[in-house]
Amino acid sequence: MSRTNQGIALTIRKVKKQYGQRQVLHEVDLQVKSGEFIAIVGQSGCGKSTLLRLLAGLERPTAGEILQNGQPLKKINGMARVMFQNPRLLPWKTVYGNVSLGARHIQTKEVKKAQILTLLDRVGLRTHADDWPATLSGGQQQRVALARALLSRPPLLLLDEPLGALDALTRMEMQQLILQLWQEHRFTALLVTHDVEEAVAMADRIILLRNGRVALNAPIPLPHPRQRSQPEFAQLVGEILSEVMNPASLAHQSLQRKDEPDELHQSEREIFSGQETDEIVRSLTARTFFDRIHFK
Ligand SMILES: Nc1ncnc2c1ncn2[C@@H]1O[C@H](COP(=O)(O)OP(=O)(O)OP(=O)(O)O)[C@@H](O)[C@H]1O
């Protein structure tokens, strides 16, 4: 069930990122189709989150270009929403209040309320609308973050290890929920994950980054719903894991097919004001760097 349309959502062309003397991304080339679900895997420090920050427009490439629907990426990408491992909910706002942070684009109060409640229903939290984030489990908090991210119907969802802190069962439930919403809302998704099984369970295509370079760009040829018990599933997980773990090995033949570049299309999707993204995303990035400094 790959439900991509023919348009190219993102073109990443010869993108480099350097911090001081350190070259984190080296000439990354990648095309992402509209509606495609991409998983980015790779060892710690290979540049996964850096690539996601560039796509969110939070940082600029040192060289190369990123096009979104054929246009150069704006400074803050108003068409994207971001989810992190930490759901980053505001503790002084209720579940409803936190989700409504993603709704500044909705003018009418009634419409806003209806859309928030529909989405809360969809993520299974309608009865928790008036609860405080601290009273929710980690999985429930991520459901709130997901509802907040999707309220504005973003064309692009950037997921930076959003399920990394959840227990195995909750994690699988969230994978299913994200996949269902992806199928319903038809957004383009880029998921950074350390979990190759998660990547194979969810993505149309897996990108392996190694030392800031694309080492593997492989479609996952399994239909949804994917069963972890299928031999093909286990085989793909094994092959990709060996690629992740063994930098010296050549990519397996079965994983080496690269997508043919499609023509660029100007998207007809709604352009959001991006104002609320700016705000949320800025505060989130600040805390991401805080976490990085303190926990790495
Ligand atoms: N603002 C920054 N200044 C300097 N170095 C940075 C900055 N951001 C990232 N780096 C470095 O760039 C490299 C890649 O970081 P990045 O977070 O993209 O890796 P990652 O693959 O997402 O890692 P992980 O899986 O551990 O989150 C790391 O060595 C990191 O320390």
Ligand as a Chemical Component Dictionary entry (heavy atoms), coordinates in Angstrom:
data_LIG
# 
_chem_comp.id                   LIG 
_chem_comp.type                 NON-POLYMER 
_chem_comp.pdbx_formal_charge   0 
_chem_comp.three_letter_code    LIG 
# 
loop_
_chem_comp_atom.comp_id 
_chem_comp_atom.atom_id 
_chem_comp_atom.alt_atom_id 
_chem_comp_atom.type_symbol 
_chem_comp_atom.charge 
_chem_comp_atom.model_Cartn_x 
_chem_comp_atom.model_Cartn_y 
_chem_comp_atom.model_Cartn_z 
_chem_comp_atom.pdbx_ordinal 
LIG N1  N1  N 0 24.637 22.626 16.586 1  
LIG C1  C1  C 0 25.660 21.761 16.511 2  
LIG N2  N2  N 0 26.915 22.176 16.702 3  
LIG C2  C2  C 0 27.964 21.333 16.594 4  
LIG N3  N3  N 0 27.849 20.021 16.312 5  
LIG C3  C3  C 0 26.606 19.548 16.132 6  
LIG C4  C4  C 0 25.448 20.377 16.205 7  
LIG N4  N4  N 0 24.355 19.612 15.957 8  
LIG C5  C5  C 0 24.832 18.360 15.730 9  
LIG N5  N5  N 0 26.170 18.331 15.836 10 
LIG C6  C6  C 0 27.011 17.150 15.638 11 
LIG O1  O1  O 0 26.687 16.599 14.383 12 
LIG C7  C7  C 0 26.768 15.177 14.430 13 
LIG C8  C8  C 0 25.460 14.609 13.944 14 
LIG O2  O2  O 0 24.433 14.921 14.893 15 
LIG P1  P1  P 0 22.952 14.420 14.731 16 
LIG O3  O3  O 0 22.218 14.790 15.959 17 
LIG O4  O4  O 0 22.419 14.853 13.433 18 
LIG O5  O5  O 0 23.172 12.838 14.694 19 
LIG P2  P2  P 0 22.098 11.683 14.806 20 
LIG O6  O6  O 0 22.422 10.721 13.729 21 
LIG O7  O7  O 0 20.722 12.240 14.859 22 
LIG O8  O8  O 0 22.488 11.074 16.223 23 
LIG P3  P3  P 0 21.572 10.383 17.335 24 
LIG O9  O9  O 0 21.044 9.147  16.690 25 
LIG O10 O10 O 0 22.534 10.083 18.436 26 
LIG O11 O11 O 0 20.513 11.355 17.710 27 
LIG C9  C9  C 0 27.099 14.820 15.872 28 
LIG O12 O12 O 0 28.469 14.571 15.977 29 
LIG C10 C10 C 0 26.722 16.055 16.629 30 
LIG O13 O13 O 0 27.503 16.185 17.788 31 
# 
loop_
_chem_comp_bond.comp_id 
_chem_comp_bond.atom_id_1 
_chem_comp_bond.atom_id_2 
_chem_comp_bond.value_order 
_chem_comp_bond.pdbx_ordinal 
LIG N1  C1  SING 1  
LIG C1  N2  SING 2  
LIG C1  C4  DOUB 3  
LIG N2  C2  DOUB 4  
LIG C2  N3  SING 5  
LIG N3  C3  DOUB 6  
LIG C3  C4  SING 7  
LIG C3  N5  SING 8  
LIG C4  N4  SING 9  
LIG N4  C5  DOUB 10 
LIG C5  N5  SING 11 
LIG N5  C6  SING 12 
LIG C6  O1  SING 13 
LIG C6  C10 SING 14 
LIG O1  C7  SING 15 
LIG C7  C8  SING 16 
LIG C7  C9  SING 17 
LIG C8  O2  SING 18 
LIG O2  P1  SING 19 
LIG P1  O3  DOUB 20 
LIG P1  O4  SING 21 
LIG P1  O5  SING 22 
LIG O5  P2  SING 23 
LIG P2  O6  DOUB 24 
LIG P2  O7  SING 25 
LIG P2  O8  SING 26 
LIG O8  P3  SING 27 
LIG P3  O9  DOUB 28 
LIG P3  O10 SING 29 
LIG P3  O11 SING 30 
LIG C9  O12 SING 31 
LIG C9  C10 SING 32 
LIG C10 O13 SING 33 
# 
